[in-house]
Amino acid sequence: MDIIRNPKEFQERCWNWRCAGLNTVLVPSMGFFHEGHLRLMDAARQRAGSAGKAMVSLFVNPTQFGPSEDLAAYPRDFERDRDLAESRGVDVLFAPEPEAMYAPDAGTWVEVPSLSTGLCGVSRPIHFRGVATVVSKLLLLAMPRAAIFGQKDWQQLAVIRRMVRDLNIPVEIVGHPIVREADGLALSSRNVYLTPEERRLAPEIHAGLEQAREAVQAGEASAERIVAAFATHLAKKIPAARIDYAQIVHPDSLAPLECVDGPALMAVAVFLGKARLIDNMLLRT
């Protein structure tokens, strides 16, 4: 596996591969790999095929962190990440420094306001502007045939899909199912912030989502009652948790729903100790 830090060198390598007709697949990441990341790499390796190229970017993007968020504390372990990526058959690990990705006077942003202001966008108002900007840069550098993102960050996936469509970027955006621990907790690099007791309780978030889906299957259609039941469940099972948001939205437009009578996604963000945990579940497809 090659490690490239210079964006221009990465771009030249990737464009040469694509011009040669190779099937190239990119997994954008911020590193500190867990099994969820590794499944994305496996999917990229499989999609690229034996003759294609699987690429992973490892970049803790400063522009998607707010002033009071955990940029400095975000977990990092480059040597471990490098070894894990290589073990999964990755061809190139692109790991630039921030100054290589952003000029000192950089002032261009990519935004998808219609999908960025709700859910996580309420408490993280600049987050998706940073995400859309850095992903557009990565896609233009790598110009892959496909890029794979985890569905745990459902809003991020929706933003990226809309951005790619609106800007006519020639890449297929692939969503990969959430990877969970055996007890249901969605895998996240931020799970390392949890204390042992918080880690024991955290799967109740997923349990609350499962109860919501079961309620819909049993005939409940009121989004308000479903959300209220989730809040009651969490208050009972994890009294120390604080809900940032719990909302039922359309999976594509992310528009809030009052009645679950068609495609519906329940998305939640919960503060538990030092961690802010996000999760989601399709209630109806």
LINVENJO-V891636 format. One line per field, one symbol per residue. ss: DSSP state (2 for helix, 1 for strand, 0 for the rest). phi: phi as a letter, one per 30 degrees, with the letter a starting at -180 (. if undefined). psi: psi as a letter, one per 40 degrees, with the letter a starting at -180 (. if undefined). A space follows every 50 residues. Layout:
BEGIN
ss=???
phi=???
psi=???
END
This chain:
BEGIN
ss=01110022222222222220000111111000002222222222222200 00111111000222000000000000022222222220000111000222 20000000000022220002222000222222222222222200011111 22222222222222222000011111000100000100222220022222 22022222222222222000012222222222222220000111111110 00000100100001111111110011111111110
phi=.dcbccedddddddddddddiddcbccdacihdbddddddddddddddid ccbcbbcbaddddccdecccedcedbaddddedddddciddbccbddedd cbdecebcbcbbedcccchdddcbdcedddddddddddddddhddbbcbd ddcddeddddddddddchddbcccccedcbdedjdddadddddddedddd deddddddddddddddddjdbdddddddddddeddddbeddbddabbcbd ecdiddccbcbaeabcbbbbdbidccccaaaddbc
psi=hihhdhdddddddddddddeeihhhhhiieaghaddddddddddddddid eahhihhhhhhdeehideafddehhigdddddddddeefhdhhhgiided dhidfhfhihigddeedabdedegdeddddddddddddddddfidihhii edgdddddddddddddefhgihhhhhihhiideehhhideeeehiddddd ddeddddddddddddddeehehdddddddddddddddgdeihhdihihih ddeehiidhgeahhhhhihhhhbeihhiiihhdi.
END
